[in-house]
Amino acid sequence: QLQLVESGGGLVQPGGSLRLSCVASGFTFNNYAMRWYRQAPGKERELVAHISSNGGDTDHADSVKGRFTISRDNGRNMVYLQMNRLKSEDLAVYYCVCPTLKSWGRGTQVTVSS
């Protein structure tokens, strides 16, 4: 069945970096755009980044533009989120999403704290 599994979250100091990964299975990955969302405590879910099916088009939320980069490897059914210069306000659970298939992973926690 369709499955999205995130990894790579953890605790990092402000200014640090993390790379989130998501492995997809159960569908033809290279046919679908993918997204990363996040949800901070007490806040609504926020779209962080979007990537087209072939990786040629990407878009990032203004709040992360210039710091985060979404990418994908269709040969490995993987989508990534490289997060640099992390801030305390980036603390959230990050979700890998296939919007067309309305499928969400379980999320991975990112904590930014000194």
Phi and psi in degrees as a GROMACS rama.xvg file:
@    title "Ramachandran Plot"
@    xaxis  label "Phi"
@    yaxis  label "Psi"
@TYPE xy
-63.722  133.505  LEU-2
-147.812  138.454  GLN-3
-126.451  125.385  LEU-4
-127.938  117.813  VAL-5
-91.3318  154.49  GLU-6
-154.464  168.957  SER-7
104.269  -6.51379  GLY-8
-71.0921  172.399  GLY-9
162.279  -165.226  GLY-10
-99.8791  130.262  LEU-11
-142.003  149.862  VAL-12
-77.9924  154.362  GLN-13
-54.0977  136.93  PRO-14
91.1882  -9.93804  GLY-15
-83.9029  -174.933  GLY-16
-131.784  152.366  SER-17
-144.54  153.16  LEU-18
-122.16  118.968  ARG-19
-88.6399  144.529  LEU-20
-126.043  152.598  SER-21
-141.242  124.565  CYS-22
-104.553  133.18  VAL-23
-109.562  146.011  ALA-24
-150.746  158.988  SER-25
89.0793  3.3287  GLY-26
-154.118  167.09  PHE-27
-80.38  90.9521  THR-28
-54.431  -43.3816  PHE-29
-74.6022  3.04708  ASN-30
-92.1822  -7.70584  ASN-31
-127.079  139.846  TYR-32
-66.7601  155.978  ALA-33
-133.258  157.371  MET-34
-139.524  158.421  ARG-35
-114.924  131.618  TRP-36
-116.747  165.398  TYR-37
-143.936  156.024  ARG-38
-137.259  116.418  GLN-39
-88.3364  157.242  ALA-40
-56.0418  127.728  PRO-41
75.1923  7.2781  GLY-42
-121.7  163.694  LYS-43
-76.5567  158.664  GLU-44
-63.5887  143.098  ARG-45
-126.063  132.57  GLU-46
-73.0331  123.308  LEU-47
-96.4915  -46.7192  VAL-48
-158.901  153.764  ALA-49
-134.693  142.918  HIS-50
-137.588  138.65  ILE-51
-71.6393  172.101  SER-52
-62.6083  -35.1127  SER-53
-97.5859  2.95323  ASN-54
81.0262  1.63663  GLY-55
-76.1271  -23.3885  GLY-56
-123.14  131.15  ASP-57
-133.143  158.304  THR-58
-148.408  145.182  ASP-59
-132.493  145.964  HIS-60
-60.8813  148.043  ALA-61
-56.1595  -33.7642  ASP-62
-66.587  -18.3089  SER-63
-121.56  -4.10539  VAL-64
-59.6109  133.781  LYS-65
87.1349  -11.1694  GLY-66
-116.893  -35.9622  ARG-67
-109.333  148.977  PHE-68
-138.924  125.587  THR-69
-92.7216  143.219  ILE-70
-151.778  170.719  SER-71
-148.509  156.643  ARG-72
-127.489  100.033  ASP-73
-69.1618  -23.54  ASN-74
-69.3309  -23.5874  GLY-75
-112.429  3.28343  ARG-76
55.8987  44.5191  ASN-77
-122.965  144.756  MET-78
-128.167  144.071  VAL-79
-126.437  157.077  TYR-80
-134.59  106.725  LEU-81
-85.1595  123.23  GLN-82
-119.882  115.721  MET-83
-115.92  162.558  ASN-84
47.458  51.8864  ARG-85
-64.9827  145.361  LEU-86
-119.87  164.034  LYS-87
-60.3351  -31.8647  SER-88
-74.9984  -4.76673  GLU-89
-83.7802  -5.78068  ASP-90
-59.4672  123.277  LEU-91
-176.859  170.192  ALA-92
-91.3696  129.258  VAL-93
-105.469  132.577  TYR-94
-119.105  138.561  TYR-95
-92.1601  132.628  CYS-96
-137.089  137.542  VAL-97
-104.255  101.774  CYS-98
-65.8269  -36.9435  PRO-99
-64.9125  -39.7421  THR-100
-90.8388  0.960429  LEU-101
53.4334  43.3809  LYS-102
-114.697  134.916  SER-103
-123.442  143.82  TRP-104
-77.4726  -179.985  GLY-105
-83.7863  -14.7581  ARG-106
97.29  158.275  GLY-107
-135.963  135.347  THR-108
-82.4652  131.158  GLN-109
-116.935  122.281  VAL-110
-119.382  125.836  THR-111
-115.094  111.59  VAL-112
-159.949  145.716  SER-113
